[in-house]
């Protein structure tokens, strides 16, 4: 059994961090559970499982923190690169666009068959602004089929992709302008605090119902999740990297305890406590979990480097993009199973297993046939430091 090293050295963007795929797997599993778990009233245990499942949205926050951690690490380490912006944006496009626009093309090709009812605001998703359009017309998160309702396409989860892409457009400029690690740390901390202040102001001004619509899906209100990940990346690049990494478990425990307390004492989905400090606590817990999993040999490292989790994590981006698209078909499957088994719990278990396996297969095929082919293009946009020492970054 491997033993955790006594000292955790500062990392850079080329450092191999195998536990991150396992973190991605946890995040996508939580999101999947929220979207596809059943609402069975059959017993106390199942009701408790359902309560936990309904909090699966924290998987998106975990993705946000992880994205902020990885992207900031890349940006900070390459801030002196000869083609800083060109290489960063080219590599982001290679990683993100193929799957996203494959879905857009697929839905377009299926339109003559299923008679999809498009709205001009759907075009805003193509430029990653759909989260803003969705504020004014929530119906654009669904593309209805006029002749086959089961084929209706759900775009509701694309808001988070829009938030991340908007962050990718803005944060590189800040890193390039500021450059100094200490000043960048304080900048990230200040904007994170501002995000919390904005959420509180939104709730007090417009009430929790209206505020929820804006707070959940709009970048300025979610900046702290992404920037808490950024802060972690910067802390682990400094002389006190070992101390900050060891502190990760305490941030995880404290953040988790605070989040759990809010879930119990203020359980509503649009709870002012949850929409304000709760989102910050979730982000801190996520950062603590990521930090804890980075030290080789630690319990968290051993958990998240297990082969099943790492395999799922490798395909997590495609899994996220594809998983909710045809949710109506899964609901039809659930009804079909329930009519024959007369048990919502049993139908839900079988239906979820079948759905998970199908999405995993699609995601794997997408990765092997589409994503990998584009990822090879990153060689054409390698950073100066990669070209110098022939050591390449982990794929993100």
C-alpha positions, 0 to 999 in steps of 0.5 A, spaced: 500 500 500 502 506 498 504 511 503 502 519 502 509 523 501 511 527 507 511 533 503 507 536 497 511 540 492 508 546 488 505 543 482 504 546 475 500 545 469 504 539 467 503 535 473 500 529 473 494 529 477 490 522 476 485 523 482 482 529 478 478 524 473 475 520 479 473 527 481 469 528 475 466 522 475 463 523 482 461 530 479 457 527 473 454 521 478 451 527 482 448 530 476 445 524 473 442 522 480 439 529 480 436 528 473 434 521 473 433 518 480 426 516 482 421 520 487 419 513 490 414 514 496 416 506 498 419 507 505 423 511 509 430 509 506 428 510 499 425 517 501 432 519 504 435 517 498 431 521 494 432 527 499 440 526 498 439 525 490 435 532 490 442 535 492 445 532 486 446 539 483 452 540 487 456 536 482 455 542 477 458 546 483 464 541 483 465 541 476 465 549 476 471 549 482 475 544 478 474 548 472 477 554 475 482 550 478 485 547 472 484 553 467 487 558 472 493 553 473 494 553 466 493 560 465 498 562 471 503 557 468 503 560 461 502 567 462 509 568 459 508 564 453 509 567 446 502 566 444 498 566 450 491 568 448 492 564 441 494 557 444 489 558 450 483 559 446 485 554 441 486 548 446 479 550 449 476 550 443 479 543 441 477 540 447 470 543 448 467 545 441 467 538 437 462 535 442 457 541 443 457 542 436 456 535 434 449 535 438 447 542 435 448 538 428 445 532 430 439 536 432 439 540 426 439 533 422 433 530 426 429 536 425 425 534 419 424 527 422 421 530 429 419 537 426 423 540 432 420 547 434 425 552 434 426 559 436 430 564 434 433 565 441 436 557 441 441 561 436 444 564 442 446 557 445 451 557 439 455 562 442 454 560 449 449 565 451 443 561 452 443 562 459 442 569 459 436 568 453 433 563 458 432 568 463 427 572 459 424 565 455 425 559 460 422 555 454 428 555 450 431 550 454 426 545 451 426 544 443 419 540 442 418 535 437 411 536 434 410 529 432 414 525 437 413 528 444 418 522 446 424 525 442 423 532 445 430 535 446 432 538 453 437 543 453 436 545 460 443 543 462 447 547 457 447 553 462 453 551 466 457 550 459 455 557 458 457 560 464 464 556 464 465 559 457 464 566 459 469 565 465 474 562 460 473 569 455 474 573 461 479 570 466 485 569 462 485 577 461 485 578 468 491 573 469 495 576 463 494 583 466 496 581 473 501 576 473 503 576 480 501 570 484 499 574 490 496 580 487 492 575 483 490 571 489 487 577 492 483 579 486 480 572 486 478 572 493 475 579 492 471 577 486 469 571 490 466 576 496 463 580 491 459 574 488 456 573 495 454 580 496 451 580 489 447 574 491 445 577 497 443 584 494 439 580 489 435 576 494 433 582 498 431 586 492 427 581 488 426 576 493 428 569 493 423 566 487 426 571 482 433 571 485 434 564 484 433 564 476 438 569 476 443 567 481 443 559 479 445 561 471 448 567 471 456 568 471 457 574 476 453 570 481 457 564 480 464 567 480 466 565 487 465 557 485 470 558 479 475 563 483 475 558 489 478 553 484 482 558 482 485 560 489 486 553 490 491 553 484 494 559 486 496 556 493 498 550 491 503 554 486 506 557 492 512 556 498 506 553 502 503 548 498 504 543 503 500 546 508 495 548 504 494 541 501 494 538 508 488 544 510 484 541 504 480 536 508 478 541 514 475 546 508 472 539 505 469 538 512 467 545 514 464 546 508 460 540 507 458 541 515 455 548 513 452 546 507 449 540 510 446 544 516 443 549 511 440 543 507 437 541 514 435 547 517 433 551 510 431 545 505 427 549 500 431 549 493 430 557 493 432 558 500 435 565 501 441 561 505 442 556 500 442 561 494 447 566 498 452 563 503 450 556 501 453 556 494 460 559 497 460 553 502 459 548 497 465 551 493 469 551 499 467 543 500 469 542 493 476 545 493 477 542 500 475 535 496 480 536 490 486 538 494 485 532 499 485 528 493 492 530 490 497 527 495 499 520 492 497 515 497 492 519 501 485 516 502 482 521 497 487 519 492 486 512 493 479 513 492 479 517 486 484 514 482 480 507 482 479 505 475 472 505 475 472 512 477 477 514 472 474 511 466 467 514 467 471 521 469 475 520 462 468 521 458 465 526 463 464 532 459 461 528 453 456 524 459 454 531 461 453 534 454 449 528 452 445 525 459 439 530 459 438 531 451 433 525 451 430 525 458 423 524 455 425 518 452 427 515 459 421 518 462 417 513 457 421 507 459 420 509 466 412 508 465 413 502 461 417 499 466 412 501 472 406 498 468 409 491 468 412 491 475 408 495 479 413 498 483 416 505 482 422 504 486 424 497 482 422 501 475 427 507 477 433 502 479 432 498 472 431 505 468 436 508 471 441 503 470 439 502 463 440 509 462 446 510 465 449 504 461 446 507 454 449 514 456 456 511 458 456 508 451 454 514 447 460 518 451 465 513 450 464 512 442 463 520 442 470 520 446 473 515 441 471 517 435 470 524 435 474 527 441 480 524 441 481 526 434 481 533 435 485 532 442 491 530 437 490 537 434 493 540 441 500 538 439 499 544 434 498 549 439 503 546 445 506 552 450 513 554 450 514 550 456 512 544 453 516 544 447 522 546 451 522 540 456 517 535 452 513 534 458 505 535 456 500 537 460 494 533 462 488 533 458 483 538 460 
